[in-house]
Amino acid sequence: MKKLTLLVVMALLSTCVATAQDELGAHNCYGRGCVACHAPHGGALGNGQTATTDTGNGTVALWGQNLTPFYNQTIAFASSSYGVTLPSSMAGVSISDTNSIVLLCLSCHDGSISTNSMMVGHTVETLPIVGGTAPTLFGTTLGNTSGKYYNEHPVGPKATVSCGGSYNWDCAGGGNTLQPIYMNGTASGKFLTNNPSSFWNAEVVTLCGGTTGVTCTNPTGGTNTWGYNTSHNPLSTPTGGTTANAVTCTTCHNQHDEIVWTVGTTNYATMFFIKGYYQPTTGGNNVSQFCRNCHGGNSNEMAGVMNVTTN
């Protein structure tokens, strides 16, 4: 009996080892890990990207992918109204610039201008409820053509999150000005209480320390329960641009962590590298709550319903 018990325990342990997932998830790249995107020595050339002629490739984020096919390209996301002009060289790349972030992500995730050989073209994770997988190479799905990614969420300087109006949050700042967003309205403040995994909450914790709901000092003076400054903005400000709070790839995704999203000391289950509690299989509202981070006009709170918590 003892021998049988030991065999069962060993079998269970081997199953756990076999199914355990590194937090990098798909970005572990079949064991290549961090060096699939970053090259600690030699940039793209040192990472085996022999096609590149860009000798400055490794100077930002020690990037190890070939960026030369994308320089100066104009990518139209969602429609021609959301065109993104990518930097013309590595000298123009900044990890706080929306267009630069798009450039870095496309160096692996584009399937039109320059398909990356490492990509399999679909998610490793299975889509909950409906099954199957989602495409991971932009420009290859139905309705998309080279340089026109009309089936993708808009990103870039024109994809802004603003305050006021029927479809925006009751907050200060944002829009087409170089002002930070302060999520301090009756509805938006309550949303942050009802949705503790919000990436807005994560930025408050980063600035103030402790837990959500603490009072912070605004960079412009005064206090604000949900305030934070531009250096802790979860969105991105285009370098040299005239708009603030623009959506980019890393607004919604944390490329370094596929399975958990952390706010302060609290961890939330997630998938697809989403920056928030994101579990479609629970039957709860956490997926909708994540979208409402930016689409405040569709939130329960902006409709006057203040008691719907995230589940």
KAGIWO-V437331 format. One line per field, one symbol per residue. ss: DSSP state (H for helix, E for strand, - for the rest). phi: phi as a letter, one per 30 degrees, with the letter a starting at -180 (. if undefined). psi: psi as a letter, one per 30 degrees, with the letter a starting at -180 (. if undefined). A space follows every 50 residues. Layout:
ss: ???
phi: ???
psi: ???
This chain:
ss: -HHHHHHHHHHHHHHHHHH-----HHHHHHH-HHHH-E----HHHH---- ------HHH---E----HHH---EEEE--HHHEEE----HHH-----HHH HHHHHHHHHE-----------E------------E--E------E--EE- ---------E-EE-----E--E-E-------E---HHHHHHHHH----HH HHHHHHHH-------EE-----EE-----HHH---E---------E--HH HHE------EEEE--EEEE----E-----HHH---HHHHHH----HHH-- HHH--------
phi: .dddddddddddddddddcdcdddhdddhhjdieddcccdbjidddcidd ddcddceddchhdccdcedceidcccciaddcdbcdedaddccbdccedd deeddddccdbcdadddddcjaddddddidiibcdbcdjcdejcbeibcd ccddbjeccccbciidcbddbciiicbdbddcdbdeddddedddbddedd dddddddciicdjdcccddcjibaecdacddcddcbcedidccchcdbed dcccdcaccbbcbicccbdbahiddldbbdddiccdddddddecdddcde dddjccccddb
psi: eeeeeeeeeeeeeeeeeefkkkffbfgfhhfebefeekjfjgbeefggif fkgjfgegfkghkgljfeffkgkjkjkelffhkjjllflffgkkfgkeee eeeeeffegkgeejkkffkfglkekkkleflalkkgjkfflkfklkfjif glkklaffilkllllfgllillaabhlhklkjigleeeeeefefifgkfe eeeeeeeflbllflklkkfglalkeglllffgkfakjkkglfllhkkaeg efkjfgjffkkkjcgkkkkllggkiljjifffgageeeeeefeeiffgle efggjggjlk.
